[in-house]
Amino acid sequence: MVKPSGLREIVNFIRHTYNLSERKSCLAIGISRRSYRYKSKKNDDELIFVLTQISEEHPGYGFWKLYHKIRNLGYGWNHKRVHRVYVALKMSIRRRIRKRLPSRIKENIQIPLRSDECWSMDFMSDSLYDGRRFRILNIADDYNRELLSMEVDTSITSARVVRGLDQLKQQGRKPQRIRVDNGPEFISKTLQLWAQENKVHIQYIQPGKPTQNSLIERLNKSCRDELLNMYVFKNLQDAEEKANQWWIEYNYNRPHEALGNISPKEYKYKMKQSII
């Protein structure tokens, strides 16, 4: 239903566009000439001033909070008039709507029988000496728990995640599937497009169920205990250097209980020799 003010605008448009008289324009739209000529005698300047001032002081207040605040200040405007001005000023609060995630199917973790069959990815975070936060992206092969990549930076976007995967691809490493949580970098179209182009299945765990990605979570615990909790990083470069040192130690020298107390690289070599 079009309001009278909207009908007046339509009449004005017809009059100026088609050069019709006021009488013919009103007749065509179905509005009386008296309604078309009506000029409101209401002066809302004071209401606009008061409403704007209160809303600036309390940006989280909705209409009814503002209305009762105005009434408590002693003004007698009724809620219909206040609401009309409230709507005209477009003061409705814009609520942040959470993005609903699609339902995920629980899939039990199965240790792959071959390398590059299934990878896991996850983020960690810590702070530098000056308080600045930085993040770590860990990418691991579930087959031998090998830590394929450690990206360290103050910000790691989905494009950065894809760049890391492309670097591994250039080294001849590409998985059949990757297990991840529902973080914004992993549910992004950037990663999904990369996966589609490279024929890689992205396996999402159920929201709020980190144990469904327990292999990378166990790696993160080792990284936390043996790296992040052991050092105070002076700057980002210091964090990168120590992360690289730990990455080499983890892959080549650190005993892993699930692998028979040998390193991931040793386990992979041992399994390769047993097949030969």
QUIQUI-V452350 format. One record per residue. N is the residue number from 1. RES is the residue in three letters. NEAR is the number of other C-alpha atoms within 8 Angstrom. Layout:
{{N;RES;NEAR} {N;RES;NEAR}}
//
This chain:
{{1;MET;2} {2;VAL;5} {3;LYS;6} {4;PRO;8} {5;SER;6} {6;GLY;8} {7;LEU;12} {8;ARG;9} {9;GLU;8} {10;ILE;9} {11;VAL;12} {12;ASN;8} {13;PHE;8} {14;ILE;11} {15;ARG;12} {16;HIS;8} {17;THR;6} {18;TYR;6} {19;ASN;7} {20;LEU;9} {21;SER;7} {22;GLU;9} {23;ARG;7} {24;LYS;8} {25;SER;12} {26;CYS;13} {27;LEU;9} {28;ALA;6} {29;ILE;9} {30;GLY;6} {31;ILE;9} {32;SER;8} {33;ARG;9} {34;ARG;6} {35;SER;8} {36;TYR;11} {37;ARG;6} {38;TYR;6} {39;LYS;4} {40;SER;4} {41;LYS;4} {42;LYS;4} {43;ASN;5} {44;ASP;7} {45;ASP;6} {46;GLU;7} {47;LEU;9} {48;ILE;9} {49;PHE;8} {50;VAL;9} {51;LEU;11} {52;THR;8} {53;GLN;8} {54;ILE;9} {55;SER;11} {56;GLU;7} {57;GLU;6} {58;HIS;7} {59;PRO;6} {60;GLY;6} {61;TYR;10} {62;GLY;8} {63;PHE;9} {64;TRP;7} {65;LYS;8} {66;LEU;12} {67;TYR;10} {68;HIS;8} {69;LYS;8} {70;ILE;11} {71;ARG;10} {72;ASN;7} {73;LEU;6} {74;GLY;6} {75;TYR;7} {76;GLY;5} {77;TRP;7} {78;ASN;6} {79;HIS;7} {80;LYS;6} {81;ARG;8} {82;VAL;11} {83;HIS;9} {84;ARG;8} {85;VAL;11} {86;TYR;12} {87;VAL;9} {88;ALA;7} {89;LEU;6} {90;LYS;6} {91;MET;7} {92;SER;8} {93;ILE;7} {94;ARG;4} {95;ARG;4} {96;ARG;4} {97;ILE;4} {98;ARG;4} {99;LYS;4} {100;ARG;4} {101;LEU;5} {102;PRO;4} {103;SER;5} {104;ARG;8} {105;ILE;6} {106;LYS;7} {107;GLU;6} {108;ASN;5} {109;ILE;6} {110;GLN;4} {111;ILE;6} {112;PRO;9} {113;LEU;6} {114;ARG;6} {115;SER;10} {116;ASP;12} {117;GLU;13} {118;CYS;14} {119;TRP;13} {120;SER;14} {121;MET;12} {122;ASP;11} {123;PHE;8} {124;MET;9} {125;SER;8} {126;ASP;8} {127;SER;10} {128;LEU;14} {129;TYR;9} {130;ASP;7} {131;GLY;6} {132;ARG;8} {133;ARG;9} {134;PHE;13} {135;ARG;14} {136;ILE;11} {137;LEU;14} {138;ASN;15} {139;ILE;13} {140;ALA;13} {141;ASP;15} {142;ASP;15} {143;TYR;13} {144;ASN;11} {145;ARG;9} {146;GLU;11} {147;LEU;12} {148;LEU;9} {149;SER;9} {150;MET;12} {151;GLU;9} {152;VAL;12} {153;ASP;9} {154;THR;9} {155;SER;6} {156;ILE;10} {157;THR;7} {158;SER;12} {159;ALA;9} {160;ARG;8} {161;VAL;12} {162;VAL;11} {163;ARG;8} {164;GLY;10} {165;LEU;9} {166;ASP;8} {167;GLN;8} {168;LEU;11} {169;LYS;9} {170;GLN;7} {171;GLN;6} {172;GLY;6} {173;ARG;8} {174;LYS;8} {175;PRO;10} {176;GLN;10} {177;ARG;11} {178;ILE;13} {179;ARG;13} {180;VAL;13} {181;ASP;12} {182;ASN;11} {183;GLY;6} {184;PRO;7} {185;GLU;9} {186;PHE;11} {187;ILE;9} {188;SER;9} {189;LYS;6} {190;THR;9} {191;LEU;14} {192;GLN;11} {193;LEU;8} {194;TRP;9} {195;ALA;11} {196;GLN;9} {197;GLU;7} {198;ASN;6} {199;LYS;7} {200;VAL;11} {201;HIS;9} {202;ILE;10} {203;GLN;8} {204;TYR;9} {205;ILE;16} {206;GLN;12} {207;PRO;8} {208;GLY;4} {209;LYS;8} {210;PRO;10} {211;THR;6} {212;GLN;11} {213;ASN;14} {214;SER;8} {215;LEU;9} {216;ILE;13} {217;GLU;11} {218;ARG;8} {219;LEU;8} {220;ASN;10} {221;LYS;8} {222;SER;9} {223;CYS;9} {224;ARG;9} {225;ASP;9} {226;GLU;8} {227;LEU;12} {228;LEU;10} {229;ASN;8} {230;MET;7} {231;TYR;6} {232;VAL;8} {233;PHE;10} {234;LYS;9} {235;ASN;9} {236;LEU;12} {237;GLN;6} {238;ASP;9} {239;ALA;12} {240;GLU;9} {241;GLU;8} {242;LYS;9} {243;ALA;11} {244;ASN;9} {245;GLN;8} {246;TRP;9} {247;TRP;10} {248;ILE;9} {249;GLU;9} {250;TYR;11} {251;ASN;12} {252;TYR;10} {253;ASN;9} {254;ARG;9} {255;PRO;9} {256;HIS;10} {257;GLU;7} {258;ALA;5} {259;LEU;11} {260;GLY;7} {261;ASN;8} {262;ILE;12} {263;SER;14} {264;PRO;14} {265;LYS;10} {266;GLU;9} {267;TYR;11} {268;LYS;9} {269;TYR;8} {270;LYS;8} {271;MET;8} {272;LYS;8} {273;GLN;7} {274;SER;6} {275;ILE;5} {276;ILE;4}}
//
